[in-house]
C-alpha cells in the first residue's frame, strides 16, 4: 500500500495573510517557530487540536489547510 | 536549532567522548595496573561522572539562556521526548536485568559497576540519538 502523508497549505496561507511569519503563526497557535517550520517541511504531523488552531488563525476549514494524500 | 535538540547533541557527544575515555582508561589500567587502589578507581569514576555533570549543567543553562522569552515546550517536543524515553526505557531495562540478575552469578565488584554504567550510558545515548532523529528527520504519529 502506498504510504500516505498529511500535507498542508500553511506556507501559501501565510503568504496570503500578508507574509505572516512562522514566529507569529507559532505564537498565535501556541507552538514554537521550529514546529511551524517542521510542519511546512512535512516533517511533523500535528495533533488534531493544533491543526484546528492553525485553520482557525487563517479562518479556513480544516480540509483547506490540511489534506491527506 | 532548538535548545532541546542542541542539548541532545551535546549530551550524546559528551557521553560518547567522556565515557569512551573512561572505559578506555579502565581497560588500559586493567592490564597495566591490575592492583590499582580502590581510591584511585573511585577517583577515576568521580572525574568521569563529574565531567558529565558539569557539561550537562552548562549545556542546559546555556539552552535556558538562549530560549528565554520563547515558548519553552510544545506538543512536538513532548511527542519526541515521549517516544525517545519509551524506547530508551526498554534499553535500560534490558541492561539492568542483565547486570542485576545475571552478572552477580558470573562477575563481581567493579565489573558489575562498569556494566551498569555502560548500560545507563547506552540508554542515554539511545535517548539522545532518538531526540536528534525526531527533530532532524521528522516525527509522524
gemmi code that builds the backbone of each chain (N, CA, C; Angstrom):
import gemmi

chains = {
    "A": [
        ("UNK", (0.848, -1.206, 0.000), (0.000, 0.000, 0.000), (0.882, 1.254, 0.000)),
        ("UNK", (0.497, 2.255, -0.810), (1.279, 3.490, -0.888), (1.209, 4.237, 0.448)),
        ("UNK", (2.383, 4.696, 0.881), (2.403, 5.437, 2.146), (1.788, 6.822, 1.946)),
        ("UNK", (0.865, 7.151, 2.792), (0.198, 8.456, 2.660), (0.656, 9.362, 3.797)),
        ("UNK", (0.755, 10.628, 3.470), (1.226, 11.610, 4.442), (0.269, 12.796, 4.494)),
        ("UNK", (0.281, 13.445, 5.637), (-0.523, 14.650, 5.807), (0.225, 15.832, 5.176)),
        ("UNK", (-0.382, 16.426, 4.154), (0.231, 17.602, 3.525), (-0.545, 18.849, 3.970)),
        ("UNK", (0.058, 20.002, 3.751), (-0.649, 21.227, 4.185), (-0.318, 22.414, 3.292)),
        ("UNK", (-1.146, 23.437, 3.438), (-1.001, 24.661, 2.633), (-0.557, 25.836, 3.502)),
        ("UNK", (0.094, 25.544, 4.593), (0.428, 26.608, 5.553), (1.308, 27.692, 4.928)),
        ("UNK", (2.294, 27.278, 4.138), (3.199, 28.271, 3.544), (2.417, 29.249, 2.660)),
        ("UNK", (1.523, 28.695, 1.806), (0.726, 29.548, 0.905), (-0.229, 30.430, 1.715)),
        ("UNK", (-0.826, 29.858, 2.732), (-1.773, 30.636, 3.549), (-1.061, 31.757, 4.306)),
        ("UNK", (0.157, 31.502, 4.748), (0.929, 32.569, 5.408), (1.215, 33.695, 4.424)),
        ("UNK", (1.514, 33.290, 3.191), (1.795, 34.290, 2.147), (0.566, 35.162, 1.912)),
        ("UNK", (-0.596, 34.526, 1.803), (-1.831, 35.284, 1.557), (-2.295, 36.065, 2.785)),
        ("UNK", (-1.727, 35.758, 3.926), (-2.074, 36.508, 5.142), (-1.033, 37.604, 5.381)),
        ("UNK", (-0.547, 38.177, 4.313), (0.403, 39.293, 4.422), (1.784, 38.862, 4.861)),
        ("UNK", (2.249, 37.731, 4.335), (3.571, 37.181, 4.705), (3.709, 37.062, 6.221)),
        ("UNK", (2.693, 36.478, 6.823), (2.760, 36.233, 8.264), (3.999, 35.373, 8.555)),
        ("UNK", (4.750, 35.749, 9.566), (5.974, 34.980, 9.859), (5.627, 33.670, 10.576)),
        ("UNK", (6.579, 32.750, 10.501), (6.396, 31.478, 11.220), (6.298, 31.743, 12.718)),
        ("UNK", (7.065, 32.694, 13.178), (7.065, 33.034, 14.604), (5.691, 33.560, 15.039)),
        ("UNK", (5.102, 34.410, 14.208), (3.791, 34.981, 14.516), (2.717, 33.887, 14.531)),
        ("UNK", (2.758, 33.017, 13.525), (1.796, 31.910, 13.484), (1.987, 30.999, 14.697)),
        ("UNK", (3.252, 30.694, 15.001), (3.541, 29.840, 16.156), (3.016, 30.450, 17.443)),
        ("UNK", (3.213, 31.757, 17.584), (2.749, 32.444, 18.801), (1.237, 32.365, 18.922)),
        ("UNK", (0.535, 32.536, 17.772), (-0.934, 32.532, 17.811), (-1.499, 31.125, 18.013)),
        ("UNK", (-0.750, 30.128, 17.572), (-1.216, 28.734, 17.714), (-0.771, 28.141, 19.061)),
        ("UNK", (0.357, 28.656, 19.572), (0.881, 28.154, 20.843), (1.946, 27.095, 20.672)),
        ("UNK", (2.687, 27.191, 19.554), (3.814, 26.269, 19.335), (5.044, 27.093, 18.963)),
        ("UNK", (6.180, 26.440, 18.907), (7.415, 27.163, 18.578), (7.516, 27.410, 17.063)),
        ("UNK", (8.393, 28.352, 16.704), (8.633, 28.634, 15.287), (9.166, 27.394, 14.587)),
        ("UNK", (9.990, 26.634, 15.299), (10.571, 25.422, 14.708), (9.502, 24.382, 14.371)),
        ("UNK", (8.452, 24.339, 15.167), (7.372, 23.383, 14.889), (6.608, 23.793, 13.632)),
        ("UNK", (6.402, 25.093, 13.458), (5.752, 25.573, 12.223), (6.639, 25.249, 11.017)),
        ("UNK", (7.939, 25.443, 11.179), (8.869, 25.120, 10.082), (8.823, 23.621, 9.767)),
        ("UNK", (8.768, 22.787, 10.802), (8.699, 21.331, 10.602), (7.388, 20.941, 9.919)),
        ("UNK", (6.307, 21.606, 10.291), (5.001, 21.338, 9.650), (5.060, 21.657, 8.163)),
        ("UNK", (5.605, 22.822, 7.842), (5.681, 23.239, 6.437), (6.583, 22.308, 5.626)),
        ("UNK", (7.606, 21.789, 6.274), (8.543, 20.898, 5.577), (8.018, 19.457, 5.523)),
        ("UNK", (6.844, 19.226, 6.121), (6.275, 17.878, 6.121), (6.996, 16.923, 7.046)),
        ("UNK", (7.689, 17.494, 8.054), (8.435, 16.648, 8.984), (7.665, 16.385, 10.272)),
        ("UNK", (6.480, 16.917, 10.362), (5.713, 16.726, 11.589), (4.226, 16.734, 11.274)),
        ("UNK", (3.502, 15.771, 11.837), (2.041, 15.742, 11.711), (1.464, 16.282, 13.014)),
        ("UNK", (0.722, 17.373, 12.958), (0.265, 17.997, 14.208), (-0.881, 17.222, 14.855)),
        ("UNK", (-1.122, 17.533, 16.116), (-2.294, 16.969, 16.787), (-3.539, 17.601, 16.169)),
        ("UNK", (-4.669, 16.974, 16.387), (-5.923, 17.497, 15.833), (-6.197, 18.907, 16.371)),
        ("UNK", (-5.906, 19.091, 17.650), (-6.142, 20.395, 18.272), (-5.276, 21.477, 17.617)),
        ("UNK", (-4.015, 21.143, 17.401), (-3.091, 22.101, 16.776), (-3.550, 22.412, 15.353)),
        ("UNK", (-3.995, 21.368, 14.636), (-4.471, 21.568, 13.257), (-5.672, 22.508, 13.231)),
        ("UNK", (-6.595, 22.315, 14.155), (-7.775, 23.200, 14.218), (-7.373, 24.631, 14.560)),
        ("UNK", (-6.401, 24.769, 15.450), (-5.943, 26.116, 15.830), (-5.332, 26.842, 14.616)),
        ("UNK", (-4.559, 26.096, 13.830), (-3.935, 26.708, 12.645), (-5.017, 27.138, 11.653)),
        ("UNK", (-5.987, 26.237, 11.423), (-7.082, 26.572, 10.498), (-7.849, 27.794, 10.998)),
        ("UNK", (-8.021, 27.866, 12.292), (-8.747, 28.994, 12.897), (-8.012, 30.314, 12.670)),
        ("UNK", (-6.683, 30.278, 12.783), (-5.888, 31.503, 12.571), (-6.119, 32.042, 11.158)),
        ("UNK", (-6.180, 31.142, 10.162), (-6.354, 31.573, 8.770), (-7.836, 31.739, 8.395)),
        ("UNK", (-8.737, 31.378, 9.297), (-10.167, 31.497, 9.004), (-10.619, 30.556, 7.903)),
        ("UNK", (-10.016, 29.377, 7.844), (-10.337, 28.391, 6.807), (-10.826, 27.103, 7.455)),
        ("UNK", (-11.638, 26.310, 6.723), (-11.975, 24.983, 7.251), (-10.731, 24.084, 7.232)),
        ("UNK", (-10.748, 23.091, 8.067), (-9.568, 22.230, 8.227), (-9.087, 21.617, 6.913)),
        ("UNK", (-10.051, 21.195, 6.066), (-9.649, 20.499, 4.830), (-9.091, 21.441, 3.764)),
        ("UNK", (-9.131, 22.750, 4.020), (-8.467, 23.671, 3.087), (-7.029, 23.956, 3.531)),
        ("UNK", (-6.726, 23.550, 4.746), (-5.361, 23.754, 5.260), (-4.567, 22.451, 5.174)),
        ("UNK", (-5.215, 21.357, 5.539), (-4.544, 20.057, 5.532), (-5.233, 19.116, 4.560)),
        ("UNK", (-4.453, 18.260, 3.921), (-5.059, 17.227, 3.075), (-4.299, 15.910, 3.265)),
        ("UNK", (-5.008, 14.857, 3.094), (-4.480, 13.513, 3.319), (-4.234, 12.880, 1.959)),
        ("UNK", (-2.953, 12.807, 1.564), (-2.736, 12.257, 0.237), (-1.316, 11.836, -0.028)),
    ],
    "B": [
        ("UNK", (18.520, 25.977, 15.543), (18.426, 24.702, 16.261), (17.802, 24.934, 17.633)),
        ("UNK", (16.820, 24.122, 17.987), (16.175, 24.247, 19.289), (17.151, 23.901, 20.408)),
        ("UNK", (16.925, 24.478, 21.591), (17.835, 24.171, 22.698), (17.757, 22.698, 23.066)),
        ("UNK", (16.570, 22.097, 22.919), (16.451, 20.666, 23.255), (17.270, 19.815, 22.284)),
        ("UNK", (17.231, 20.211, 21.018), (17.996, 19.482, 20.010), (19.500, 19.682, 20.254)),
        ("UNK", (19.864, 20.935, 20.559), (21.267, 21.257, 20.819), (21.766, 20.500, 22.058)),
        ("UNK", (20.903, 20.474, 23.085), (21.274, 19.784, 24.312), (21.477, 18.287, 24.042)),
        ("UNK", (20.577, 17.695, 23.253), (20.696, 16.262, 22.932), (22.002, 15.993, 22.197)),
        ("UNK", (22.360, 16.885, 21.276), (23.604, 16.713, 20.510), (24.829, 16.786, 21.429)),
        ("UNK", (24.838, 17.808, 22.298), (25.953, 17.969, 23.238), (26.031, 16.775, 24.187)),
        ("UNK", (24.863, 16.345, 24.654), (24.806, 15.276, 25.652), (25.286, 13.947, 25.058)),
        ("UNK", (24.824, 13.614, 23.868), (25.236, 12.358, 23.223), (26.740, 12.386, 22.942)),
        ("UNK", (27.223, 13.512, 22.414), (28.657, 13.636, 22.114), (29.490, 13.509, 23.390)),
        ("UNK", (29.025, 14.192, 24.455), (29.747, 14.152, 25.732), (29.800, 12.729, 26.291)),
        ("UNK", (28.659, 12.064, 26.244), (28.613, 10.692, 26.762), (29.590, 9.789, 26.017)),
        ("UNK", (29.566, 9.891, 24.704), (30.436, 9.034, 23.894), (31.907, 9.343, 24.188)),
        ("UNK", (32.248, 10.641, 24.233), (33.653, 11.027, 24.432), (34.119, 10.714, 25.858)),
        ("UNK", (33.377, 11.235, 26.851), (33.832, 11.092, 28.246), (33.825, 9.624, 28.680)),
        ("UNK", (32.709, 8.940, 28.435), (32.668, 7.538, 28.872), (33.544, 6.647, 27.987)),
        ("UNK", (33.727, 7.058, 26.738), (34.667, 6.325, 25.884), (36.070, 6.398, 26.462)),
        ("UNK", (36.469, 7.614, 26.879), (37.785, 7.798, 27.505), (37.869, 7.035, 28.823)),
        ("UNK", (36.774, 7.103, 29.581), (36.765, 6.423, 30.885), (36.938, 4.909, 30.704)),
        ("UNK", (36.149, 4.324, 29.820), (36.243, 2.872, 29.636), (37.586, 2.481, 28.996)),
        ("UNK", (38.123, 3.352, 28.183), (39.454, 3.086, 27.615), (40.500, 3.091, 28.731)),
        ("UNK", (40.377, 4.079, 29.655), (41.325, 4.162, 30.771), (41.183, 2.946, 31.693)),
        ("UNK", (39.927, 2.546, 31.931), (39.686, 1.383, 32.796), (40.292, 0.119, 32.177)),
        ("UNK", (40.087, -0.037, 30.868), (40.628, -1.218, 30.180), (42.159, -1.217, 30.219)),
        ("UNK", (42.724, -0.009, 30.000), (44.178, 0.114, 29.984), (44.773, -0.202, 31.360)),
        ("UNK", (44.189, 0.382, 32.398), (44.721, 0.155, 33.755), (44.489, -1.288, 34.211)),
        ("UNK", (43.481, -1.930, 33.643), (43.227, -3.330, 33.987), (44.449, -4.196, 33.634)),
        ("UNK", (45.139, -3.814, 32.533), (46.305, -4.579, 32.091), (47.611, -4.018, 32.642)),
        ("UNK", (47.697, -2.667, 32.760), (48.967, -2.071, 33.188), (49.083, -1.965, 34.718)),
        ("UNK", (47.959, -1.681, 35.395), (47.960, -1.554, 36.855), (46.815, -2.384, 37.433)),
        ("UNK", (46.906, -3.695, 37.385), (45.783, -4.519, 37.875), (45.532, -4.363, 39.382)),
        ("UNK", (46.543, -3.874, 40.113), (46.372, -3.711, 41.573), (46.067, -2.256, 41.946)),
        ("UNK", (45.410, -1.555, 41.061), (45.074, -0.146, 41.317), (44.197, -0.047, 42.577)),
        ("UNK", (44.497, 0.957, 43.410), (43.772, 1.064, 44.683), (42.309, 1.438, 44.467)),
        ("UNK", (41.509, 1.129, 45.475), (40.069, 1.443, 45.415), (39.852, 2.945, 45.272)),
        ("UNK", (40.685, 3.712, 45.998), (40.567, 5.179, 45.958), (40.805, 5.702, 44.534)),
        ("UNK", (41.817, 5.155, 43.871), (42.115, 5.595, 42.502), (40.976, 5.233, 41.544)),
        ("UNK", (40.406, 4.049, 41.732), (39.285, 3.630, 40.867), (38.064, 4.535, 41.073)),
        ("UNK", (37.775, 4.810, 42.354), (36.637, 5.698, 42.656), (36.924, 7.099, 42.120)),
        ("UNK", (38.191, 7.527, 42.235), (38.576, 8.844, 41.721), (38.361, 8.961, 40.226)),
        ("UNK", (38.745, 7.933, 39.481), (38.544, 7.932, 38.020), (37.056, 8.028, 37.677)),
        ("UNK", (36.266, 7.243, 38.405), (34.812, 7.248, 38.163), (34.222, 8.618, 38.501)),
        ("UNK", (34.698, 9.208, 39.619), (34.191, 10.520, 40.043), (34.546, 11.600, 39.014)),
        ("UNK", (35.749, 11.534, 38.475), (36.160, 12.526, 37.458), (35.261, 12.399, 36.218)),
        ("UNK", (35.026, 11.151, 35.785), (34.183, 10.938, 34.598), (32.761, 11.443, 34.838)),
        ("UNK", (32.165, 11.059, 35.968), (30.783, 11.478, 36.249), (30.691, 12.980, 36.511)),
        ("UNK", (31.722, 13.525, 37.179), (31.753, 14.967, 37.426), (31.816, 15.761, 36.127)),
        ("UNK", (32.638, 15.295, 35.189), (32.745, 15.965, 33.880), (31.401, 15.923, 33.156)),
        ("UNK", (30.760, 14.738, 33.188), (29.435, 14.611, 32.542), (28.455, 15.598, 33.159)),
        ("UNK", (28.445, 15.644, 34.487), (27.514, 16.526, 35.199), (27.738, 17.987, 34.863)),
        ("UNK", (28.987, 18.415, 34.830), (29.285, 19.827, 34.567), (28.902, 20.222, 33.136)),
        ("UNK", (29.209, 19.342, 32.185), (28.871, 19.654, 30.786), (27.356, 19.679, 30.595)),
        ("UNK", (26.670, 18.715, 31.214), (25.203, 18.679, 31.098), (24.598, 19.939, 31.697)),
        ("UNK", (25.069, 20.340, 32.870), (24.543, 21.544, 33.528), (24.827, 22.786, 32.688)),
        ("UNK", (26.050, 22.874, 32.166), (26.423, 24.023, 31.334), (25.557, 24.118, 30.088)),
        ("UNK", (25.349, 22.982, 29.405), (24.544, 22.973, 28.178), (23.088, 23.328, 28.477)),
        ("UNK", (22.584, 22.825, 29.600), (21.189, 23.101, 29.977), (21.001, 24.586, 30.302)),
        ("UNK", (21.930, 25.143, 31.058), (21.835, 26.564, 31.411), (21.960, 27.447, 30.172)),
        ("UNK", (22.855, 27.061, 29.256), (23.025, 27.831, 28.023), (21.734, 27.797, 27.202)),
        ("UNK", (21.097, 26.616, 27.122), (19.833, 26.484, 26.396), (18.738, 27.343, 27.004)),
        ("UNK", (18.675, 27.367, 28.334), (17.671, 28.187, 29.031), (17.895, 29.664, 28.729)),
        ("UNK", (19.166, 30.053, 28.698), (19.512, 31.452, 28.441), (19.154, 31.835, 27.013)),
        ("UNK", (19.458, 30.933, 26.043), (19.173, 31.220, 24.633), (17.668, 31.337, 24.367)),
        ("UNK", (16.879, 30.489, 25.045), (15.449, 30.417, 24.752), (14.585, 31.293, 25.655)),
        ("UNK", (15.220, 32.181, 26.403), (14.427, 32.992, 27.328), (13.408, 33.832, 26.537)),
        ("UNK", (12.181, 33.864, 27.054), (11.135, 34.648, 26.389), (10.416, 33.904, 25.289)),
        ("UNK", (10.928, 32.725, 24.884), (10.247, 31.959, 23.837), (9.359, 30.885, 24.463)),
        ("UNK", (8.496, 30.293, 23.641), (7.680, 29.189, 24.142), (8.632, 28.056, 24.526)),
        ("UNK", (8.546, 27.615, 25.780), (9.529, 26.658, 26.287), (9.384, 25.283, 25.644)),
        ("UNK", (8.167, 24.834, 25.493), (7.965, 23.465, 25.027), (6.590, 23.376, 24.386)),
        ("UNK", (6.480, 22.639, 23.302), (5.161, 22.454, 22.698), (4.909, 20.970, 22.465)),
        ("UNK", (3.815, 20.672, 21.752), (3.408, 19.267, 21.603), (4.456, 18.435, 20.861)),
        ("UNK", (5.133, 19.052, 19.890), (6.150, 18.308, 19.137), (7.299, 17.880, 20.057)),
        ("UNK", (7.742, 18.803, 20.925), (8.791, 18.472, 21.892), (8.353, 17.313, 22.787)),
        ("UNK", (7.097, 17.385, 23.237), (6.601, 16.340, 24.140), (6.489, 14.996, 23.426)),
        ("UNK", (6.005, 14.992, 22.173), (5.898, 13.738, 21.414), (7.270, 13.100, 21.227)),
        ("UNK", (8.239, 13.920, 20.834), (9.587, 13.412, 20.586), (10.185, 12.870, 21.888)),
        ("UNK", (9.998, 13.618, 22.972), (10.533, 13.198, 24.269), (9.888, 11.890, 24.725)),
        ("UNK", (8.566, 11.782, 24.561), (7.851, 10.570, 24.999), (8.331, 9.338, 24.242)),
        ("UNK", (8.428, 9.467, 22.927), (8.832, 8.311, 22.121), (10.276, 7.907, 22.433)),
        ("UNK", (11.158, 8.897, 22.574), (12.568, 8.609, 22.863), (12.714, 7.952, 24.234)),
        ("UNK", (11.993, 8.487, 25.228), (12.076, 7.950, 26.591), (11.562, 6.521, 26.640)),
        ("UNK", (10.496, 6.251, 25.896), (9.885, 4.917, 25.910), (10.883, 3.865, 25.389)),
        ("UNK", (11.534, 4.176, 24.283), (12.478, 3.215, 23.708), (13.716, 3.080, 24.604)),
        ("UNK", (14.219, 4.224, 25.112), (15.405, 4.188, 25.982), (15.115, 3.426, 27.271)),
        ("UNK", (13.879, 3.495, 27.734), (13.490, 2.774, 28.950), (13.686, 1.265, 28.768)),
        ("UNK", (13.297, 0.734, 27.619), (13.444, -0.707, 27.383), (14.917, -1.107, 27.249)),
        ("UNK", (15.727, -0.214, 26.688), (17.169, -0.476, 26.605), (17.752, -0.549, 28.024)),
        ("UNK", (17.362, 0.427, 28.850), (17.841, 0.465, 30.238), (17.359, -0.761, 31.008)),
        ("UNK", (16.092, -1.133, 30.785), (15.514, -2.290, 31.473), (16.307, -3.558, 31.144)),
        ("UNK", (16.614, -3.752, 29.868), (17.377, -4.936, 29.450), (18.756, -4.936, 30.115)),
        ("UNK", (19.404, -3.773, 30.146), (20.728, -3.669, 30.754), (20.702, -3.931, 32.238)),
        ("UNK", (19.708, -3.387, 32.923), (19.619, -3.561, 34.374), (19.273, -5.009, 34.727)),
        ("UNK", (18.427, -5.663, 33.932), (18.121, -7.082, 34.166), (19.404, -7.901, 34.043)),
        ("UNK", (20.200, -7.574, 33.017), (21.452, -8.314, 32.816), (22.429, -8.082, 33.975)),
        ("UNK", (22.643, -6.807, 34.324), (23.639, -6.516, 35.371), (23.141, -6.917, 36.763)),
        ("UNK", (21.839, -6.803, 36.984), (21.306, -7.072, 38.321), (20.917, -8.518, 38.549)),
        ("UNK", (20.574, -9.252, 37.484), (20.055, -10.610, 37.673), (20.930, -11.699, 37.065)),
        ("UNK", (21.838, -11.326, 36.177), (22.703, -12.333, 35.545), (24.142, -12.184, 36.030)),
        ("UNK", (24.654, -10.956, 35.961), (26.067, -10.736, 36.282), (26.474, -11.112, 37.715)),
        ("UNK", (25.610, -10.936, 38.731), (26.032, -11.330, 40.089), (26.425, -12.800, 40.203)),
        ("UNK", (25.955, -13.648, 39.281), (26.303, -15.073, 39.340), (27.592, -15.391, 38.579)),
        ("UNK", (28.023, -14.452, 37.742), (29.211, -14.735, 36.919), (30.345, -13.736, 37.138)),
        ("UNK", (30.010, -12.540, 37.582), (31.027, -11.499, 37.770), (30.860, -10.880, 39.155)),
        ("UNK", (31.734, -9.951, 39.454), (31.611, -9.277, 40.750), (32.300, -7.929, 40.754)),
        ("UNK", (32.074, -7.169, 41.832), (32.756, -5.905, 42.066), (32.659, -4.895, 40.944)),
        ("UNK", (33.830, -4.411, 40.508), (33.889, -3.322, 39.534), (33.301, -3.692, 38.184)),
        ("UNK", (33.332, -4.981, 37.840), (32.761, -5.382, 36.539), (31.262, -5.087, 36.499)),
        ("UNK", (30.593, -5.310, 37.619), (29.153, -5.022, 37.685), (28.921, -3.508, 37.648)),
        ("UNK", (29.768, -2.781, 38.403), (29.651, -1.305, 38.407), (29.815, -0.762, 36.978)),
        ("UNK", (30.825, -1.243, 36.295), (31.088, -0.742, 34.941), (30.015, -1.170, 33.958)),
        ("UNK", (29.504, -2.386, 34.116), (28.428, -2.837, 33.216), (27.178, -1.986, 33.420)),
        ("UNK", (26.863, -1.702, 34.695), (25.684, -0.866, 34.984), (25.860, 0.522, 34.373)),
        ("UNK", (27.052, 1.107, 34.568), (27.337, 2.431, 33.997), (27.248, 2.392, 32.470)),
        ("UNK", (27.760, 1.318, 31.901), (27.732, 1.170, 30.438), (26.285, 1.135, 29.917)),
        ("UNK", (25.427, 0.364, 30.572), (24.043, 0.266, 30.092), (23.261, 1.564, 30.318)),
        ("UNK", (23.569, 2.261, 31.402), (22.943, 3.579, 31.617), (23.369, 4.516, 30.495)),
        ("UNK", (24.663, 4.471, 30.164), (25.177, 5.336, 29.087), (24.541, 4.966, 27.748)),
        ("UNK", (24.421, 3.664, 27.475), (23.810, 3.241, 26.207), (22.359, 3.733, 26.132)),
        ("UNK", (21.632, 3.576, 27.236), (20.232, 4.034, 27.253), (20.162, 5.541, 27.009)),
        ("UNK", (21.068, 6.295, 27.636), (21.075, 7.750, 27.450), (21.462, 8.136, 26.020)),
        ("UNK", (22.392, 7.380, 25.445), (22.798, 7.667, 24.063), (21.639, 7.383, 23.111)),
        ("UNK", (20.935, 6.259, 23.347), (19.757, 5.939, 22.523), (18.708, 7.050, 22.671)),
        ("UNK", (18.488, 7.481, 23.899), (17.517, 8.552, 24.175), (17.864, 9.823, 23.414)),
        ("UNK", (19.120, 10.244, 23.556), (19.564, 11.471, 22.884), (19.549, 11.346, 21.364)),
        ("UNK", (19.980, 10.180, 20.875), (20.017, 9.977, 19.419), (18.607, 9.987, 18.828)),
        ("UNK", (17.646, 9.409, 19.546), (16.266, 9.414, 19.047), (15.659, 10.818, 19.077)),
        ("UNK", (16.046, 11.615, 20.073), (15.587, 13.008, 20.121), (16.134, 13.757, 18.896)),
        ("UNK", (17.418, 13.558, 18.627), (18.023, 14.209, 17.455), (17.329, 13.779, 16.166)),
        ("UNK", (17.086, 12.474, 16.038), (16.406, 11.973, 14.837), (15.002, 12.547, 14.724)),
        ("UNK", (14.317, 12.642, 15.874), (12.956, 13.185, 15.888), (12.910, 14.607, 15.359)),
        ("UNK", (13.899, 15.420, 15.757), (13.916, 16.815, 15.304), (14.405, 16.944, 13.860)),
        ("UNK", (15.382, 16.135, 13.499), (16.004, 16.319, 12.178), (15.294, 15.581, 11.062)),
        ("UNK", (14.844, 14.364, 11.338), (14.240, 13.563, 10.270), (12.722, 13.599, 10.303)),
        ("UNK", (12.166, 14.184, 11.350), (10.718, 14.327, 11.409), (10.060, 13.334, 12.340)),
        ("UNK", (8.839, 13.671, 12.689), (8.075, 12.818, 13.592), (6.649, 12.750, 13.085)),
        ("UNK", (6.184, 11.523, 12.860), (4.802, 11.341, 12.419), (4.137, 10.316, 13.309)),
        ("UNK", (2.897, 10.566, 13.683), (2.167, 9.664, 14.588), (1.930, 8.316, 13.919)),
    ],
}
model = gemmi.Model(1)
for chain_id, residues in chains.items():
    chain = gemmi.Chain(chain_id)
    for i, (resn, *xyz) in enumerate(residues, 1):
        res = gemmi.Residue()
        res.name, res.seqid = resn, gemmi.SeqId(i, " ")
        for name, pos in zip(("N", "CA", "C"), xyz):
            atom = gemmi.Atom()
            atom.name, atom.element = name, gemmi.Element(name[0])
            atom.pos, atom.b_iso = gemmi.Position(*pos), 0.0
            res.add_atom(atom)
        chain.add_residue(res)
    model.add_chain(chain)
structure = gemmi.Structure()
structure.add_model(model)
structure.setup_entities()
